[in-house]
């Protein structure tokens, strides 16, 4: 019997991914609705496409830790924003790229655009590099949570994390700033049953507790 999780539309986690969900012992034997031993974090055996179209139990969170609270997610995001904003500020100050200390409207627009582009690149790079390594930015690590693929619980791939980061940070950097962050991240306060922000929905990820 293979220990690999059932194939799905999302990324298949590598064999050495410590966060990959494992099917309960004895899966596939006995009556269809028999009760196998519980997975490590409780719940029912996972399976199927969490966004519809697959067979198996409806709950893709089975076998994963509980979802992280939206309040902790917000605090972690604020920490990450401050850390990257410090780097952006230092770089733009060092190169004389400032939104305010300019004399003409044209120069102000050009420097403001350059600062926004730099902020978008750094925020996306920060999220992508750290999340693809461990599922955690520094803020998430300090507050005990991580990002996981909804369909299999594994650490998101580079492609998945790029989608997630781009949806969150490009509008933030170029037009909507904190308003978009509040909308995208704040969506998790009302979303059921997975507590996903809009960036999570785009990438099909969730944020789970590690504590």
VENJOUR-V942860 format. One record per residue. N is the residue number from 1. RES is the residue in one small letter. PHI is phi in whole degrees, 0 to 359 (999 if undefined). Layout:
n->N res->RES phi->PHI
n->N res->RES phi->PHI
This chain:
n->1 res->x phi->999
n->2 res->x phi->283
n->3 res->x phi->266
n->4 res->x phi->288
n->5 res->x phi->291
n->6 res->x phi->299
n->7 res->x phi->297
n->8 res->x phi->213
n->9 res->x phi->284
n->10 res->x phi->269
n->11 res->x phi->293
n->12 res->x phi->272
n->13 res->x phi->291
n->14 res->x phi->292
n->15 res->x phi->299
n->16 res->x phi->265
n->17 res->x phi->289
n->18 res->x phi->292
n->19 res->x phi->259
n->20 res->x phi->296
n->21 res->x phi->291
n->22 res->x phi->245
n->23 res->x phi->293
n->24 res->x phi->298
n->25 res->x phi->303
n->26 res->x phi->83
n->27 res->x phi->298
n->28 res->x phi->96
n->29 res->x phi->245
n->30 res->x phi->84
n->31 res->x phi->297
n->32 res->x phi->300
n->33 res->x phi->245
n->34 res->x phi->289
n->35 res->x phi->255
n->36 res->x phi->285
n->37 res->x phi->303
n->38 res->x phi->292
n->39 res->x phi->292
n->40 res->x phi->304
n->41 res->x phi->247
n->42 res->x phi->86
n->43 res->x phi->95
n->44 res->x phi->257
n->45 res->x phi->304
n->46 res->x phi->276
n->47 res->x phi->158
n->48 res->x phi->83
n->49 res->x phi->271
n->50 res->x phi->295
n->51 res->x phi->254
n->52 res->x phi->97
n->53 res->x phi->93
n->54 res->x phi->235
n->55 res->x phi->266
n->56 res->x phi->114
n->57 res->x phi->302
n->58 res->x phi->280
n->59 res->x phi->263
n->60 res->x phi->283
n->61 res->x phi->277
n->62 res->x phi->300
n->63 res->x phi->89
n->64 res->x phi->247
n->65 res->x phi->297
n->66 res->x phi->295
n->67 res->x phi->296
n->68 res->x phi->288
n->69 res->x phi->290
n->70 res->x phi->295
n->71 res->x phi->297
n->72 res->x phi->293
n->73 res->x phi->299
n->74 res->x phi->297
n->75 res->x phi->296
n->76 res->x phi->298
n->77 res->x phi->294
n->78 res->x phi->298
n->79 res->x phi->301
n->80 res->x phi->297
n->81 res->x phi->298
n->82 res->x phi->295
n->83 res->x phi->299
n->84 res->x phi->288
n->85 res->x phi->298
n->86 res->x phi->298
n->87 res->x phi->295
n->88 res->x phi->300
n->89 res->x phi->298
n->90 res->x phi->294
n->91 res->x phi->293
n->92 res->x phi->294
n->93 res->x phi->292
n->94 res->x phi->296
n->95 res->x phi->262
n->96 res->x phi->71
n->97 res->x phi->261
n->98 res->x phi->232
n->99 res->x phi->282
n->100 res->x phi->243
n->101 res->x phi->275
n->102 res->x phi->222
n->103 res->x phi->257
n->104 res->x phi->242
n->105 res->x phi->296
n->106 res->x phi->295
n->107 res->x phi->295
n->108 res->x phi->296
n->109 res->x phi->296
n->110 res->x phi->296
n->111 res->x phi->288
n->112 res->x phi->296
n->113 res->x phi->296
n->114 res->x phi->296
n->115 res->x phi->294
n->116 res->x phi->296
n->117 res->x phi->296
n->118 res->x phi->297
n->119 res->x phi->298
n->120 res->x phi->299
n->121 res->x phi->297
n->122 res->x phi->291
n->123 res->x phi->296
n->124 res->x phi->295
n->125 res->x phi->296
n->126 res->x phi->301
n->127 res->x phi->297
n->128 res->x phi->294
n->129 res->x phi->296
n->130 res->x phi->287
n->131 res->x phi->290
n->132 res->x phi->289
n->133 res->x phi->279
n->134 res->x phi->219
n->135 res->x phi->82
n->136 res->x phi->227
n->137 res->x phi->281
n->138 res->x phi->297
n->139 res->x phi->299
n->140 res->x phi->292
n->141 res->x phi->297
n->142 res->x phi->294
n->143 res->x phi->257
n->144 res->x phi->74
n->145 res->x phi->206
n->146 res->x phi->208
n->147 res->x phi->270
n->148 res->x phi->222
n->149 res->x phi->296
n->150 res->x phi->293
n->151 res->x phi->280
n->152 res->x phi->220
n->153 res->x phi->78
n->154 res->x phi->277
n->155 res->x phi->292
n->156 res->x phi->299
n->157 res->x phi->284
n->158 res->x phi->301
n->159 res->x phi->298
n->160 res->x phi->297
n->161 res->x phi->291
n->162 res->x phi->298
n->163 res->x phi->299
n->164 res->x phi->300
n->165 res->x phi->290
n->166 res->x phi->295
n->167 res->x phi->297
n->168 res->x phi->282
n->169 res->x phi->260
n->170 res->x phi->295
n->171 res->x phi->298
n->172 res->x phi->300
n->173 res->x phi->284
n->174 res->x phi->256
n->175 res->x phi->213
n->176 res->x phi->253
n->177 res->x phi->44
n->178 res->x phi->292
n->179 res->x phi->297
n->180 res->x phi->293
n->181 res->x phi->300
n->182 res->x phi->294
n->183 res->x phi->289
n->184 res->x phi->295
n->185 res->x phi->287
n->186 res->x phi->294
n->187 res->x phi->302
n->188 res->x phi->294
n->189 res->x phi->292
n->190 res->x phi->246
n->191 res->x phi->287
n->192 res->x phi->227
n->193 res->x phi->261
n->194 res->x phi->256
n->195 res->x phi->54
n->196 res->x phi->268
n->197 res->x phi->283
n->198 res->x phi->298
n->199 res->x phi->291
n->200 res->x phi->294
n->201 res->x phi->297
n->202 res->x phi->297
n->203 res->x phi->262
n->204 res->x phi->59
n->205 res->x phi->235
n->206 res->x phi->226
n->207 res->x phi->244
n->208 res->x phi->242
n->209 res->x phi->282
n->210 res->x phi->246
n->211 res->x phi->243
